Amino acid sequence: MSTSTSSTLPFRDGVTWYQVTTPDHPTPGALPLVVLHGGPGMAHDYLRNLAALADETGRTVVHYDQFGCGRSSHRPDAPVETWTPALFVAEFEAVVAHLGLERFHVLGQSWGGMLGAEIGVRQPAGLASLAICNSPASMELWVEGAAELRAQLPAETEEALRRHERAGTTTDPEYLAATRVFYERHVCRVVPMPQDFVDSEEQMEAEPTVYHTMNGPNEFHVIGTMRDWSIIDRLPRVAAPTLVVAGEHDEATPATWQPFVDGIADVRSHVFAGASHCSHLEQPEEFRAVVAEFLAAHDAA
């Protein structure tokens, strides 16, 4: 069995919480994997099961809660301009330096994949590979994809969403119920939601500064500071071998992640049939097997 230990490191005017899962029987040459959670602001909890890669592949797995959420320092009164991709790239660099990681893999899910791409275009010397999971290459494409999926919802559900968004009443129980219909189709098709997802969602809802500032009230009503974000024109700078994965019913529709496939030189993609945005929760063994094969292929320098 693997062993998990947690601690914090100084970052900006606070701390970043991290967890390191170490295999009891390390595989020679297997590089550590750093996991980037989504949101922004959803904390690592819903990605807990990726720690199983420590036992399954014999490599160290690092999770951390990004600044502003989870067990890391919260800054609900910070200026809006605090919350930028550059902040979270700097935090990633601080985690890697603190842990003394010379070479490593990075896996990011949803916003974490967007962050992973932001890291990849900077070509850090230690980056052995990048896995971009269930992520869009631009928020414009994300919003367009969400509109297509919303159009397929029951008419009364979509009408309730539109009505409350126009009125600004996105905390109304009717709106939240309609949101849940979308989530159960395109975010996580396991009903009831797995506890790991619930844990991430509850901590975000308790203190939603980062999520609401950068994204908006939910996955498909994007009115935050990231609404114009795109990395498409920078993707040719990604030099690391890259895996792009998504679910068949993912809110990250094929059009949202195709630019990663088109723009990155060394890339492969995989779609999990029957899965949606949280493919790793819906098909955990299959998801980890695909990731494990990719990581093993890129452990060597």
C-alpha positions in Angstrom: 0.0 0.0 0.0 1.1 3.6 -0.7 1.6 6.2 2.0 0.1 9.7 1.9 1.5 12.7 3.8 0.3 16.2 3.8 1.8 19.6 4.7 1.9 23.2 3.5 4.4 25.5 1.8 4.5 29.3 1.9 2.9 31.0 -1.1 2.3 34.7 -1.6 0.8 36.0 1.7 -0.4 32.5 2.8 0.1 28.8 2.3 -0.6 26.1 -0.2 -1.7 22.7 1.1 -0.3 19.6 -0.6 -0.4 15.8 -0.3 2.3 13.4 -1.5 1.3 9.8 -2.1 4.4 7.5 -2.2 4.3 3.9 -3.4 5.7 1.2 -1.1 7.3 -0.4 -4.1 8.5 2.3 -6.4 9.0 1.4 -10.1 12.6 2.3 -11.1 12.5 5.4 -13.4 8.8 6.2 -12.8 8.6 9.9 -12.6 6.3 11.7 -10.1 2.9 12.9 -11.3 1.6 16.4 -10.3 -2.3 16.6 -10.4 -4.0 19.9 -11.1 -7.6 20.2 -10.0 -10.4 22.1 -11.7 -12.8 24.8 -10.9 -11.0 27.1 -10.6 -11.5 26.7 -6.9 -12.9 23.1 -6.7 -10.0 21.8 -4.6 -8.4 18.4 -5.1 -11.0 16.2 -3.3 -12.9 15.0 -6.5 -9.5 13.8 -7.9 -8.6 11.8 -4.8 -8.8 8.5 -6.7 -5.9 9.4 -8.9 -3.7 8.7 -5.8 -4.3 5.0 -6.7 -1.8 5.5 -9.5 0.9 5.4 -6.8 0.2 1.7 -6.2 -0.8 0.9 -9.8 2.3 2.5 -11.4 4.9 2.7 -8.6 5.2 6.5 -9.0 4.7 9.3 -6.5 1.5 11.3 -6.9 1.2 14.9 -5.8 -2.1 16.6 -5.2 -2.5 20.2 -3.9 -5.3 22.6 -3.3 -4.8 25.8 -5.3 -4.5 29.1 -3.5 -7.9 30.5 -2.5 -9.7 27.1 -2.0 -9.7 23.9 0.0 -7.1 23.6 2.7 -4.9 26.3 1.2 -5.2 30.0 2.3 -8.5 31.7 1.3 -8.6 35.3 0.3 -12.3 36.3 -0.1 -11.5 40.0 0.0 -8.7 39.9 -2.5 -9.0 42.2 -5.5 -10.5 40.7 -8.7 -7.2 41.0 -10.5 -5.6 38.7 -8.0 -7.1 35.6 -9.6 -5.3 35.0 -12.9 -3.7 32.0 -14.6 -0.3 33.5 -14.0 -1.0 33.3 -10.2 -1.6 29.6 -10.5 1.3 28.9 -12.8 3.5 30.6 -10.1 2.0 28.4 -7.4 2.6 25.3 -9.4 6.3 26.4 -9.8 6.4 26.9 -6.1 5.1 23.4 -5.4 7.6 21.8 -7.8 10.5 23.7 -6.3 9.4 23.0 -2.7 9.2 19.3 -3.4 12.5 19.3 -5.3 11.0 17.7 -8.4 13.6 17.7 -11.2 11.5 15.8 -13.8 7.8 15.2 -13.5 4.5 14.6 -15.4 1.5 16.9 -15.1 -2.1 15.9 -15.3 -4.8 18.6 -15.2 -8.6 18.1 -15.2 -11.0 20.7 -16.5 -9.6 24.1 -15.4 -6.6 22.1 -14.3 -6.0 21.1 -17.9 -6.2 24.7 -19.0 -3.7 25.5 -16.3 -1.6 22.5 -17.5 -1.6 24.1 -21.0 -0.5 27.4 -19.5 2.4 25.6 -17.9 3.2 23.6 -21.0 3.5 26.7 -23.3 6.2 28.0 -20.8 8.2 24.8 -21.5 9.5 24.1 -18.0 12.7 22.1 -18.1 11.4 19.3 -15.9 8.1 18.6 -17.7 8.2 15.1 -19.1 4.6 14.9 -20.3 1.3 16.7 -20.0 -2.2 15.2 -19.7 -5.1 17.6 -20.5 -8.3 16.0 -19.3 -11.8 17.2 -20.1 -10.6 20.7 -20.8 -11.3 23.5 -23.4 -8.7 25.4 -25.3 -10.8 28.6 -25.1 -13.7 29.7 -23.1 -15.5 31.0 -26.2 -15.5 27.4 -27.5 -16.6 26.2 -24.0 -19.6 28.5 -24.0 -20.6 27.6 -27.5 -20.4 23.9 -26.6 -22.5 24.5 -23.4 -25.1 26.3 -25.5 -25.4 23.3 -27.8 -25.8 20.9 -24.9 -28.3 23.2 -23.2 -30.4 23.2 -26.3 -30.8 19.4 -25.9 -32.2 19.7 -22.3 -35.9 19.4 -21.7 -37.6 22.7 -22.8 -38.8 23.6 -19.3 -35.3 23.1 -17.9 -33.6 25.3 -20.4 -36.4 27.9 -20.0 -35.8 28.0 -16.2 -32.1 28.5 -16.8 -32.6 31.4 -19.2 -35.2 33.1 -17.1 -33.1 33.1 -13.9 -29.9 34.1 -15.7 -31.7 37.1 -17.2 -33.1 38.0 -13.8 -29.7 37.4 -12.0 -31.5 34.9 -9.6 -29.0 32.1 -10.1 -29.3 31.0 -6.4 -33.0 30.3 -6.8 -33.9 26.6 -6.0 -35.6 26.3 -9.4 -32.4 27.4 -11.1 -30.2 25.1 -9.0 -32.5 22.2 -9.8 -32.3 22.9 -13.5 -28.5 23.1 -13.2 -28.5 19.7 -11.7 -30.1 18.2 -14.8 -27.3 19.5 -16.9 -24.7 18.3 -14.4 -26.1 14.8 -14.3 -25.9 14.6 -18.1 -22.6 16.3 -18.8 -20.5 16.7 -15.6 -20.9 13.4 -13.7 -23.3 10.7 -14.8 -22.9 8.8 -11.5 -26.1 9.4 -9.6 -26.0 10.2 -6.7 -22.8 12.2 -7.2 -19.8 10.5 -5.7 -18.8 11.7 -2.3 -15.4 13.0 -3.6 -17.2 15.3 -6.0 -19.7 16.4 -3.3 -16.7 17.2 -1.0 -15.1 19.5 -3.6 -18.4 21.1 -4.5 -19.4 21.8 -0.9 -16.1 23.5 -0.1 -16.4 25.6 -3.2 -20.0 26.6 -2.4 -19.0 27.5 1.2 -16.4 30.0 -0.1 -16.7 30.5 -3.8 -14.5 33.5 -4.4 -12.2 32.0 -6.9 -14.8 30.0 -8.8 -17.3 32.9 -9.0 -14.6 35.5 -9.9 -12.9 33.5 -12.6 -15.8 31.4 -14.0 -19.2 32.4 -12.8 -22.1 30.8 -10.9 -21.9 27.4 -12.6 -20.2 25.4 -15.4 -22.2 26.8 -18.3 -23.0 30.4 -17.3 -19.5 31.9 -17.7 -19.4 35.5 -16.8 -16.2 35.7 -14.8 -12.7 37.0 -15.7 -11.8 33.9 -17.7 -14.7 34.4 -20.2 -12.3 35.6 -22.9 -9.4 33.2 -22.1 -7.8 31.3 -25.0 -4.6 29.4 -25.4 -5.2 28.3 -29.0 -2.6 30.6 -30.6 0.1 29.6 -28.1 -0.3 25.8 -28.4 2.6 25.3 -30.8 4.9 26.3 -27.9 3.9 23.1 -26.1 7.0 20.8 -26.5 6.1 18.1 -24.1 4.3 14.9 -25.3 0.6 15.5 -24.5 -2.4 13.3 -23.9 -5.9 14.8 -24.4 -8.8 12.9 -23.0 -12.6 13.6 -22.8 -15.9 11.8 -22.2 -18.4 11.1 -24.9 -21.0 13.2 -23.2 -18.5 15.7 -21.8 -19.5 19.4 -21.3 -16.0 19.8 -22.9 -17.4 19.0 -26.4 -15.0 17.8 -29.1 -14.9 21.3 -30.7 -13.5 22.7 -27.4 -10.5 20.3 -27.2 -9.8 19.7 -30.8 -7.4 22.8 -30.9 -5.1 20.9 -28.5 -4.9 18.0 -31.0 -4.4 20.4 -33.9 -1.9 22.8 -32.2 0.4 20.5 -30.2 3.1 18.7 -32.2 3.4 15.5 -30.1 -0.2 14.6 -29.1 -2.6 11.8 -28.8 -6.3 11.8 -27.8 -8.7 9.4 -26.2 -12.5 9.6 -25.7 -14.2 7.5 -23.0 -17.4 6.1 -24.4 -20.4 6.6 -22.1 -18.5 9.1 -19.8 -18.8 12.8 -19.4 -16.8 15.5 -17.7 -15.7 13.5 -14.7 -14.5 10.5 -16.7 -12.1 9.6 -13.8 -15.1 9.2 -11.5 -17.4 7.4 -13.9 -14.8 5.0 -15.3 -11.9 5.1 -12.7 -10.1 2.0 -13.7 -10.2 2.6 -17.4 -9.2 6.3 -16.9 -6.2 5.4 -14.8 -5.2 2.6 -17.2 -5.1 5.1 -20.1 -3.1 7.6 -18.1 -0.8 5.0 -16.7 0.1 3.7 -20.2 0.8 7.2 -21.4 3.0 8.1 -18.3 5.0 4.9 -18.6 5.7 5.7 -22.3 7.2 9.1 -21.3 9.2 8.3 -18.1 12.5 8.1 -20.0 14.3 11.3 -20.7 
